[in-house]
Amino acid sequence: YTQVMEYDEKSLKEILIRDKNVRLIDIREPHEYALHHSVSATLNVPMTRLVQFIGEHMQDRDQPWVLLCRSGSRSQVVAQAMARLGFNHIGHLKGGYALGKSL
């Protein structure tokens, strides 16, 4: 399956500038998302809704997707699952919002 890209804060900012098609998905729970989300293009899809969300977006598997969470562990697991399901351009923010404070 597709290799999951790992972004740090700097490389994520660079890809967002270069590619306007990148879809950012914040998989934190709504109460976590409410506390901090400064990247305006981010869509909040909690892990509890991800199966439905992925099912609804299978036709978008060629779109570039980047997943975010608090620490980077949940986003990595979900990114790997999405890669196995055929999402071709999938990545996540290594270290999550805990390290990417200025996002």
TIRO-2110 file (N, C-alpha, C; in Angstrom, 1 decimal):
// TIRO-2110
0.8, -1.2, 0.0, N, 1, A
0.0, 0.0, 0.0, CA, 1, A
0.9, 1.3, 0.0, C, 1, A
0.2, 2.4, -0.2, N, 2, A
0.9, 3.7, -0.2, CA, 2, A
1.7, 4.0, 1.0, C, 2, A
2.8, 4.6, 0.9, N, 3, A
3.6, 5.1, 2.0, CA, 3, A
3.0, 6.3, 2.6, C, 3, A
2.8, 6.3, 3.9, N, 4, A
2.3, 7.4, 4.7, CA, 4, A
3.4, 8.5, 4.8, C, 4, A
3.1, 9.7, 4.4, N, 5, A
4.0, 10.8, 4.5, CA, 5, A
4.0, 11.3, 6.0, C, 5, A
5.1, 11.6, 6.5, N, 6, A
5.2, 12.3, 7.9, CA, 6, A
5.6, 13.7, 7.7, C, 6, A
4.8, 14.6, 8.1, N, 7, A
5.2, 16.0, 8.0, CA, 7, A
5.5, 16.6, 9.4, C, 7, A
6.5, 17.5, 9.4, N, 8, A
6.6, 18.3, 10.6, CA, 8, A
6.0, 19.6, 10.4, C, 8, A
6.0, 20.5, 11.3, N, 9, A
5.3, 21.8, 11.2, CA, 9, A
5.7, 22.6, 9.9, C, 9, A
7.1, 22.6, 9.7, N, 10, A
7.6, 23.4, 8.6, CA, 10, A
7.2, 22.7, 7.2, C, 10, A
7.4, 21.4, 7.1, N, 11, A
7.0, 20.8, 5.8, CA, 11, A
5.5, 20.8, 5.5, C, 11, A
4.7, 20.8, 6.6, N, 12, A
3.3, 20.8, 6.4, CA, 12, A
2.9, 22.2, 5.9, C, 12, A
3.5, 23.3, 6.5, N, 13, A
3.2, 24.6, 6.0, CA, 13, A
3.6, 24.8, 4.5, C, 13, A
4.8, 24.2, 4.2, N, 14, A
5.2, 24.3, 2.8, CA, 14, A
4.3, 23.6, 1.8, C, 14, A
3.8, 22.4, 2.2, N, 15, A
2.9, 21.7, 1.2, CA, 15, A
1.6, 22.4, 1.1, C, 15, A
1.1, 23.0, 2.2, N, 16, A
-0.1, 23.8, 2.1, CA, 16, A
0.0, 25.0, 1.2, C, 16, A
1.1, 25.6, 1.1, N, 17, A
1.4, 26.7, 0.2, CA, 17, A
1.5, 26.2, -1.2, C, 17, A
2.2, 25.1, -1.4, N, 18, A
2.4, 24.6, -2.8, CA, 18, A
1.1, 23.9, -3.4, C, 18, A
0.4, 23.2, -2.6, N, 19, A
-0.8, 22.4, -3.1, CA, 19, A
-2.1, 22.8, -2.4, C, 19, A
-2.9, 23.6, -3.1, N, 20, A
-4.2, 24.1, -2.5, CA, 20, A
-5.2, 23.0, -2.5, C, 20, A
-4.9, 21.8, -3.0, N, 21, A
-5.9, 20.6, -2.9, CA, 21, A
-5.7, 19.8, -1.7, C, 21, A
-4.7, 20.1, -0.9, N, 22, A
-4.5, 19.3, 0.3, CA, 22, A
-5.7, 19.5, 1.3, C, 22, A
-6.2, 18.3, 1.7, N, 23, A
-7.4, 18.4, 2.7, CA, 23, A
-6.8, 18.0, 4.0, C, 23, A
-7.0, 18.9, 5.0, N, 24, A
-6.6, 18.7, 6.4, CA, 24, A
-7.7, 18.1, 7.2, C, 24, A
-7.5, 17.0, 7.9, N, 25, A
-8.6, 16.4, 8.7, CA, 25, A
-8.0, 16.3, 10.1, C, 25, A
-8.7, 17.0, 11.0, N, 26, A
-8.3, 17.0, 12.4, CA, 26, A
-9.2, 15.9, 13.1, C, 26, A
-8.6, 14.8, 13.5, N, 27, A
-9.4, 13.7, 14.0, CA, 27, A
-9.6, 13.7, 15.6, C, 27, A
-9.2, 14.8, 16.2, N, 28, A
-9.5, 14.9, 17.6, CA, 28, A
-11.0, 15.0, 17.9, C, 28, A
-11.3, 14.7, 19.1, N, 29, A
-12.7, 14.8, 19.5, CA, 29, A
-13.1, 16.3, 19.6, C, 29, A
-14.4, 16.6, 19.4, N, 30, A
-14.9, 18.0, 19.4, CA, 30, A
-14.4, 18.8, 20.5, C, 30, A
-14.4, 18.3, 21.7, N, 31, A
-13.9, 19.2, 22.8, CA, 31, A
-12.4, 19.5, 22.7, C, 31, A
-11.6, 18.6, 22.2, N, 32, A
-10.2, 18.9, 21.9, CA, 32, A
-10.1, 19.9, 20.8, C, 32, A
-10.8, 19.7, 19.8, N, 33, A
-10.8, 20.6, 18.6, CA, 33, A
-11.2, 22.1, 19.0, C, 33, A
-12.2, 22.2, 19.9, N, 34, A
-12.6, 23.5, 20.3, CA, 34, A
-11.6, 24.3, 21.1, C, 34, A
-10.7, 23.6, 21.7, N, 35, A
-9.6, 24.2, 22.5, CA, 35, A
-8.5, 24.9, 21.6, C, 35, A
-8.2, 24.2, 20.5, N, 36, A
-7.2, 24.8, 19.6, CA, 36, A
-7.3, 24.2, 18.2, C, 36, A
-7.5, 25.1, 17.3, N, 37, A
-7.5, 24.8, 15.8, CA, 37, A
-7.3, 26.1, 15.1, C, 37, A
-6.1, 26.4, 14.7, N, 38, A
-5.8, 27.6, 14.0, CA, 38, A
-5.7, 27.5, 12.5, C, 38, A
-5.6, 26.3, 12.0, N, 39, A
-5.5, 26.1, 10.6, CA, 39, A
-7.0, 26.1, 10.1, C, 39, A
-7.3, 27.2, 9.4, N, 40, A
-8.7, 27.4, 9.1, CA, 40, A
-9.3, 26.4, 8.1, C, 40, A
-8.4, 25.7, 7.3, N, 41, A
-8.9, 24.8, 6.3, CA, 41, A
-9.1, 23.4, 6.9, C, 41, A
-9.0, 23.3, 8.2, N, 42, A
-9.1, 22.0, 8.8, CA, 42, A
-10.5, 21.6, 9.0, C, 42, A
-10.9, 20.3, 8.7, N, 43, A
-12.2, 19.8, 8.9, CA, 43, A
-12.1, 18.9, 10.1, C, 43, A
-13.0, 19.0, 11.1, N, 44, A
-12.9, 18.2, 12.3, CA, 44, A
-13.8, 16.9, 12.0, C, 44, A
-13.1, 15.8, 12.0, N, 45, A
-13.8, 14.5, 11.9, CA, 45, A
-13.3, 13.6, 13.0, C, 45, A
-14.0, 13.5, 14.1, N, 46, A
-13.5, 12.7, 15.2, CA, 46, A
-13.4, 11.2, 14.8, C, 46, A
-12.5, 10.5, 15.5, N, 47, A
-12.3, 9.1, 15.2, CA, 47, A
-13.6, 8.3, 15.2, C, 47, A
-14.5, 8.7, 16.1, N, 48, A
-15.8, 8.0, 16.1, CA, 48, A
-16.6, 8.1, 14.9, C, 48, A
-16.3, 9.1, 14.0, N, 49, A
-17.1, 9.3, 12.8, CA, 49, A
-16.2, 8.9, 11.5, C, 49, A
-15.0, 8.4, 11.7, N, 50, A
-14.1, 8.2, 10.6, CA, 50, A
-14.5, 7.1, 9.7, C, 50, A
-15.1, 6.0, 10.2, N, 51, A
-15.5, 4.9, 9.3, CA, 51, A
-16.5, 5.5, 8.3, C, 51, A
-17.5, 6.2, 8.7, N, 52, A
-18.5, 6.8, 7.9, CA, 52, A
-17.9, 7.8, 6.9, C, 52, A
-17.0, 8.7, 7.4, N, 53, A
-16.3, 9.7, 6.6, CA, 53, A
-15.5, 9.0, 5.5, C, 53, A
-14.7, 8.0, 5.8, N, 54, A
-13.9, 7.3, 4.8, CA, 54, A
-14.8, 6.7, 3.7, C, 54, A
-15.9, 6.1, 4.2, N, 55, A
-16.8, 5.5, 3.2, CA, 55, A
-17.4, 6.5, 2.3, C, 55, A
-17.7, 7.7, 2.8, N, 56, A
-18.2, 8.8, 2.0, CA, 56, A
-17.2, 9.4, 1.0, C, 56, A
-15.9, 9.2, 1.3, N, 57, A
-14.9, 9.8, 0.5, CA, 57, A
-14.0, 8.8, -0.3, C, 57, A
-14.4, 7.6, -0.5, N, 58, A
-13.6, 6.6, -1.2, CA, 58, A
-13.4, 7.1, -2.7, C, 58, A
-14.3, 7.9, -3.2, N, 59, A
-14.1, 8.4, -4.6, CA, 59, A
-13.0, 9.5, -4.6, C, 59, A
-12.6, 10.0, -3.4, N, 60, A
-11.5, 11.0, -3.3, CA, 60, A
-10.2, 10.4, -3.0, C, 60, A
-9.9, 9.2, -3.2, N, 61, A
-8.7, 8.5, -2.8, CA, 61, A
-7.5, 9.1, -3.5, C, 61, A
-7.6, 9.8, -4.6, N, 62, A
-6.4, 10.4, -5.2, CA, 62, A
-6.2, 11.8, -4.8, C, 62, A
-7.0, 12.4, -3.9, N, 63, A
-6.8, 13.7, -3.3, CA, 63, A
-5.7, 13.6, -2.3, C, 63, A
-4.9, 14.6, -2.1, N, 64, A
-3.9, 14.6, -1.0, CA, 64, A
-4.6, 14.9, 0.4, C, 64, A
-4.4, 14.1, 1.4, N, 65, A
-5.0, 14.2, 2.7, CA, 65, A
-3.9, 14.2, 3.7, C, 65, A
-4.1, 15.1, 4.7, N, 66, A
-3.1, 15.1, 5.9, CA, 66, A
-4.0, 15.1, 7.1, C, 66, A
-3.7, 14.2, 8.0, N, 67, A
-4.4, 14.0, 9.3, CA, 67, A
-3.7, 14.7, 10.4, C, 67, A
-4.4, 15.2, 11.3, N, 68, A
-3.8, 15.9, 12.5, CA, 68, A
-4.5, 15.4, 13.8, C, 68, A
-3.8, 15.3, 14.9, N, 69, A
-4.4, 15.0, 16.2, CA, 69, A
-3.5, 15.7, 17.2, C, 69, A
-3.7, 15.4, 18.5, N, 70, A
-3.0, 16.1, 19.5, CA, 70, A
-1.5, 15.7, 19.5, C, 70, A
-1.3, 14.4, 19.5, N, 71, A
0.1, 14.0, 19.6, CA, 71, A
0.8, 13.3, 18.4, C, 71, A
-0.1, 13.0, 17.4, N, 72, A
0.4, 12.4, 16.2, CA, 72, A
0.2, 10.9, 16.1, C, 72, A
-0.1, 10.3, 17.3, N, 73, A
-0.3, 8.8, 17.3, CA, 73, A
-1.6, 8.4, 16.6, C, 73, A
-2.7, 9.0, 17.0, N, 74, A
-4.0, 8.7, 16.3, CA, 74, A
-3.9, 9.0, 14.8, C, 74, A
-3.4, 10.1, 14.5, N, 75, A
-3.3, 10.4, 13.0, CA, 75, A
-2.5, 9.5, 12.3, C, 75, A
-1.4, 8.9, 12.9, N, 76, A
-0.6, 8.0, 12.2, CA, 76, A
-1.3, 6.7, 11.9, C, 76, A
-2.0, 6.2, 12.9, N, 77, A
-2.8, 5.0, 12.8, CA, 77, A
-3.9, 5.1, 11.7, C, 77, A
-4.6, 6.2, 11.8, N, 78, A
-5.7, 6.4, 10.8, CA, 78, A
-5.1, 6.6, 9.4, C, 78, A
-4.0, 7.3, 9.3, N, 79, A
-3.4, 7.5, 7.9, CA, 79, A
-2.9, 6.1, 7.4, C, 79, A
-2.4, 5.3, 8.2, N, 80, A
-2.0, 3.9, 7.7, CA, 80, A
-3.2, 3.1, 7.3, C, 80, A
-4.3, 3.2, 8.0, N, 81, A
-5.5, 2.5, 7.6, CA, 81, A
-6.0, 3.0, 6.3, C, 81, A
-6.0, 4.4, 6.2, N, 82, A
-6.5, 5.0, 4.9, CA, 82, A
-5.6, 4.5, 3.7, C, 82, A
-4.3, 4.5, 4.0, N, 83, A
-3.4, 4.0, 2.9, CA, 83, A
-3.7, 2.6, 2.5, C, 83, A
-4.0, 1.7, 3.5, N, 84, A
-4.4, 0.3, 3.2, CA, 84, A
-5.7, 0.3, 2.4, C, 84, A
-6.6, 1.3, 2.6, N, 85, A
-7.8, 1.3, 1.9, CA, 85, A
-7.7, 1.9, 0.5, C, 85, A
-6.5, 2.3, 0.1, N, 86, A
-6.3, 2.8, -1.3, CA, 86, A
-6.2, 4.3, -1.4, C, 86, A
-6.1, 5.1, -0.3, N, 87, A
-5.9, 6.5, -0.4, CA, 87, A
-4.4, 6.7, -0.8, C, 87, A
-4.2, 7.3, -1.9, N, 88, A
-2.9, 7.4, -2.6, CA, 88, A
-1.9, 8.4, -2.1, C, 88, A
-2.4, 9.5, -1.5, N, 89, A
-1.6, 10.6, -1.0, CA, 89, A
-2.0, 11.0, 0.4, C, 89, A
-1.5, 10.2, 1.3, N, 90, A
-2.0, 10.4, 2.7, CA, 90, A
-0.8, 10.7, 3.6, C, 90, A
-1.0, 11.6, 4.5, N, 91, A
0.1, 11.9, 5.5, CA, 91, A
-0.5, 12.3, 6.8, C, 91, A
0.4, 12.6, 7.7, N, 92, A
0.0, 13.1, 9.0, CA, 92, A
1.1, 14.0, 9.6, C, 92, A
0.6, 14.8, 10.6, N, 93, A
1.5, 15.7, 11.3, CA, 93, A
2.2, 14.9, 12.4, C, 93, A
3.5, 14.6, 12.3, N, 94, A
4.3, 13.9, 13.3, CA, 94, A
4.4, 14.8, 14.5, C, 94, A
4.0, 14.2, 15.6, N, 95, A
4.0, 15.0, 16.9, CA, 95, A
2.8, 15.8, 17.2, C, 95, A
1.9, 15.9, 16.2, N, 96, A
0.6, 16.5, 16.3, CA, 96, A
0.7, 18.0, 16.7, C, 96, A
-0.5, 18.4, 17.2, N, 97, A
-0.5, 19.8, 17.7, CA, 97, A
0.4, 20.1, 18.9, C, 97, A
0.7, 19.0, 19.6, N, 98, A
1.6, 19.2, 20.8, CA, 98, A
3.0, 19.8, 20.3, C, 98, A
3.4, 19.4, 19.1, N, 99, A
4.7, 20.0, 18.6, CA, 99, A
4.5, 21.1, 17.6, C, 99, A
3.3, 21.1, 16.9, N, 100, A
3.1, 22.1, 15.9, CA, 100, A
2.3, 23.2, 16.4, C, 100, A
2.8, 23.9, 17.4, N, 101, A
2.1, 24.9, 18.1, CA, 101, A
1.7, 26.1, 17.3, C, 101, A
2.4, 26.4, 16.3, N, 102, A
2.1, 27.6, 15.5, CA, 102, A
1.1, 27.3, 14.3, C, 102, A
0.6, 26.1, 14.2, N, 103, A
-0.3, 25.8, 13.2, CA, 103, A
-1.7, 26.3, 13.5, C, 103, A
END
